[in-house]
């Protein structure tokens, strides 16, 4: 059975990376959610894709922000003065910037697995350590996405039982090394479509998928329509498929 993962929550129906998108994913029965970690000036771990809030945040009147606002240069209290839902639809007016800890608690309550994006690899060491500690203390099912071998080794030093989602270069020597480091390994590769036109790693092919499945579970991202979903399942037999919310459990 293919496990469907909701990219940033159900981002087709809600503003992505918000409480609303995560709640919708739980309501619709997604067993897994992907999200993007970030942090504020005062060291609060939050959920935000970009390092600036400008793309997703609006001012109290619903207007775009005139100047770039870097999340690392404002406190969480300052970040919460903005609205993170209205730019998607007026019905989401009032959405606040999610605290990662609250999302962990939500995932634990709902029994949903979380996959944290590899953005954490760029964090300062003290913020990484805080993230690792939060994961270790949480009772939720939480995995980390890594694109670098050194990141995986550091993660395993801190928490050897954490699931690893690898999305870096794929070669058999790399897969063998990954499999020797962790037994909870999923390797993710992109499906060739408009949403993945920017990637530099190889796209999914039958040969590559068969190689990956010798060493790990296979994840394919990102699927945005039923036709592609059927084709991916028939050709590659993935264990996981990441969707923006267009494919329902």
C-alpha positions as semicolon CSV with decimal commas, in nm:
position;residue;x (nm);y (nm);z (nm)
1;X;0,000;0,000;0,000
2;X;0,130;0,345;-0,092
3;X;0,157;0,593;0,196
4;X;0,049;0,942;0,094
5;X;0,234;1,238;0,239
6;X;0,080;1,586;0,241
7;X;0,334;1,845;0,122
8;X;0,314;2,140;0,365
9;X;-0,020;1,992;0,470
10;X;-0,310;2,005;0,227
11;X;-0,166;2,299;0,035
12;X;-0,421;2,281;-0,247
13;X;-0,701;2,381;-0,009
14;X;-0,524;2,577;0,265
15;X;-0,220;2,804;0,295
16;X;0,074;2,565;0,313
17;X;0,275;2,517;0,632
18;X;-0,007;2,646;0,853
19;X;-0,210;2,493;1,132
20;X;-0,508;2,494;0,895
21;X;-0,323;2,289;0,633
22;X;-0,208;2,036;0,893
23;X;-0,555;2,007;1,046
24;X;-0,705;1,950;0,701
25;X;-0,450;1,673;0,640
26;X;-0,559;1,503;0,962
27;X;-0,927;1,541;0,872
28;X;-0,872;1,385;0,530
29;X;-0,676;1,092;0,665
30;X;-0,319;1,161;0,551
31;X;-0,085;0,944;0,761
32;X;0,214;1,171;0,697
33;X;0,288;1,545;0,663
34;X;0,595;1,718;0,522
35;X;0,686;2,058;0,665
36;X;0,963;2,317;0,657
37;X;1,145;2,414;0,977
38;X;1,283;2,760;1,046
39;X;1,375;2,975;1,346
40;X;1,330;3,327;1,479
41;X;1,575;3,575;1,625
42;X;1,489;3,460;1,978
43;X;1,550;3,094;1,891
44;X;1,192;2,976;1,850
45;X;1,157;2,689;1,604
46;X;0,874;2,759;1,363
47;X;0,728;2,627;1,037
48;X;0,818;2,848;0,740
49;X;0,959;2,762;0,396
50;X;1,140;3,085;0,309
51;X;1,388;3,279;0,518
52;X;1,176;3,588;0,460
53;X;0,809;3,603;0,552
54;X;0,712;3,824;0,257
55;X;0,572;3,555;0,026
56;X;0,332;3,411;0,282
57;X;0,271;3,690;0,535
58;X;0,052;3,998;0,507
59;X;0,010;4,302;0,731
60;X;-0,291;4,360;0,954
61;X;-0,483;4,509;0,661
62;X;-0,404;4,219;0,426
63;X;-0,143;4,411;0,231
64;X;0,194;4,289;0,107
65;X;0,499;4,388;0,308
66;X;0,691;4,679;0,160
67;X;1,038;4,563;0,271
68;X;1,197;4,219;0,310
69;X;1,147;4,075;0,659
70;X;1,392;3,798;0,749
71;X;1,253;3,549;1,001
72;X;1,597;3,523;1,163
73;X;1,596;3,895;1,237
74;X;1,261;3,917;1,420
75;X;1,131;3,756;1,738
76;X;0,843;3,512;1,741
77;X;0,624;3,778;1,900
78;X;0,708;4,014;1,615
79;X;0,643;3,740;1,358
80;X;0,296;3,685;1,501
81;X;0,197;4,045;1,423
82;X;0,155;3,933;1,064
83;X;-0,119;3,722;0,904
84;X;-0,021;3,393;0,736
85;X;-0,355;3,293;0,589
86;X;-0,526;3,583;0,419
87;X;-0,300;3,586;0,114
88;X;-0,443;3,241;0,029
89;X;-0,807;3,322;0,102
90;X;-1,003;3,559;0,331
91;X;-1,143;3,254;0,511
92;X;-0,797;3,189;0,655
93;X;-0,749;3,537;0,793
94;X;-0,589;3,517;1,135
95;X;-0,356;3,222;1,072
96;X;-0,046;3,263;1,286
97;X;0,305;3,136;1,224
98;X;0,311;2,777;1,356
99;X;0,541;2,686;1,641
100;X;0,714;2,359;1,561
101;X;0,653;2,227;1,913
102;X;0,278;2,278;1,873
103;X;0,289;2,086;1,545
104;X;0,476;1,804;1,721
105;X;0,204;1,794;1,987
106;X;-0,064;1,795;1,717
107;X;0,106;1,507;1,533
108;X;0,131;1,306;1,852
109;X;-0,237;1,361;1,929
110;X;-0,350;1,267;1,577
111;X;-0,103;0,983;1,526
112;X;0,040;1,147;1,214
113;X;0,401;1,103;1,109
114;X;0,603;1,417;1,031
115;X;0,881;1,454;0,777
116;X;1,098;1,759;0,844
117;X;1,256;1,916;0,536
118;X;1,633;1,933;0,499
119;X;1,639;2,312;0,557
120;X;1,762;2,233;0,909
121;X;2,101;2,139;0,758
122;X;2,175;2,511;0,721
123;X;2,085;2,601;1,081
124;X;2,345;2,717;1,336
125;X;2,460;2,433;1,561
126;X;2,271;2,561;1,864
127;X;1,944;2,564;1,668
128;X;2,011;2,218;1,526
129;X;2,075;2,088;1,877
130;X;1,749;2,241;1,996
131;X;1,565;2,069;1,709
132;X;1,726;1,733;1,785
133;X;1,633;1,770;2,153
134;X;1,273;1,854;2,069
135;X;1,248;1,548;1,846
136;X;1,400;1,324;2,111
137;X;1,158;1,450;2,376
138;X;0,850;1,426;2,153
139;X;0,634;1,114;2,140
140;X;0,530;1,192;1,783
141;X;0,668;0,999;1,486
142;X;0,922;1,238;1,336
143;X;1,175;1,186;1,059
144;X;1,442;1,418;0,921
145;X;1,517;1,480;0,555
146;X;1,888;1,500;0,477
147;X;2,075;1,559;0,155
148;X;2,425;1,532;0,298
149;X;2,603;1,234;0,452
150;X;2,763;1,446;0,724
151;X;2,419;1,565;0,831
152;X;2,296;1,208;0,860
153;X;2,594;1,109;1,074
154;X;2,536;1,402;1,309
155;X;2,166;1,321;1,334
156;X;2,243;0,958;1,415
157;X;2,486;1,064;1,689
158;X;2,207;1,261;1,855
159;X;1,923;1,019;1,791
160;X;2,016;0,681;1,639
161;X;1,653;0,569;1,614
162;X;1,522;0,857;1,405
163;X;1,390;0,778;1,055
164;X;1,607;0,928;0,781
165;X;1,460;1,058;0,456
166;X;1,742;1,102;0,206
167;X;1,704;1,330;-0,096
168;X;2,061;1,377;-0,215
169;X;2,251;1,224;-0,508
170;X;2,168;0,858;-0,565
171;X;2,436;0,605;-0,659
172;X;2,474;0,246;-0,540
173;X;2,781;0,322;-0,326
174;X;2,587;0,600;-0,152
175;X;2,288;0,374;-0,096
176;X;2,510;0,103;0,055
177;X;2,664;0,354;0,293
178;X;2,325;0,495;0,390
179;X;2,188;0,148;0,457
180;X;2,487;0,074;0,682
181;X;2,419;0,385;0,891
182;X;2,045;0,354;0,949
183;X;1,782;0,084;0,916
184;X;1,501;0,343;0,902
185;X;1,579;0,480;0,559
186;X;1,359;0,622;0,285
187;X;1,517;0,757;-0,032
188;X;1,319;1,025;-0,213
189;X;1,347;1,103;-0,583
190;X;1,155;1,358;-0,791
191;X;0,892;1,279;-1,051
192;X;0,955;1,486;-1,363
193;X;0,688;1,757;-1,383
194;X;0,651;2,136;-1,364
195;X;0,686;2,133;-0,985
196;X;1,025;1,961;-1,005
197;X;1,179;2,144;-1,302
198;X;1,438;2,309;-1,075
199;X;1,592;1,994;-0,925
200;X;1,946;1,878;-1,000
201;X;1,923;1,514;-0,886
202;X;1,804;1,242;-1,127
203;X;1,432;1,201;-1,190
204;X;1,250;0,879;-1,116
205;X;1,310;0,597;-1,361
206;X;1,229;0,228;-1,338
207;X;1,596;0,136;-1,316
208;X;1,674;0,391;-1,044
209;X;1,368;0,300;-0,840
210;X;1,456;-0,069;-0,852
211;X;1,808;0,013;-0,731
212;X;1,679;0,221;-0,441
213;X;1,439;-0,050;-0,328
214;X;1,732;-0,289;-0,281
215;X;1,851;-0,070;0,007
216;X;1,563;0,148;0,131
217;X;1,198;0,239;0,111
218;X;1,117;0,446;-0,199
219;X;0,952;0,787;-0,192
220;X;0,848;0,984;-0,503
221;X;0,763;1,352;-0,504
222;X;0,567;1,563;-0,593
223;X;0,243;1,439;-0,751
224;X;-0,027;1,690;-0,836
225;X;-0,285;1,497;-1,041
226;X;-0,450;1,157;-1,054
227;X;-0,307;1,062;-1,394
228;X;0,053;1,106;-1,275
229;X;-0,025;0,924;-0,950
230;X;-0,153;0,617;-1,135
231;X;0,149;0,620;-1,368
232;X;0,395;0,651;-1,078
233;X;0,234;0,367;-0,885
234;X;0,222;0,137;-1,187
235;X;0,575;0,204;-1,309
236;X;0,774;0,256;-0,988
237;X;0,574;0,085;-0,709
238;X;0,676;0,345;-0,446
239;X;0,631;0,302;-0,073
240;X;0,559;0,675;-0,030
241;X;0,416;0,943;-0,257
242;X;0,427;1,312;-0,171
243;X;0,133;1,518;-0,296
244;X;0,027;1,880;-0,262
245;X;-0,316;1,758;-0,157
246;X;-0,451;1,676;-0,503
247;X;-0,432;1,302;-0,431
248;X;-0,649;1,192;-0,141
249;X;-0,597;0,895;0,094
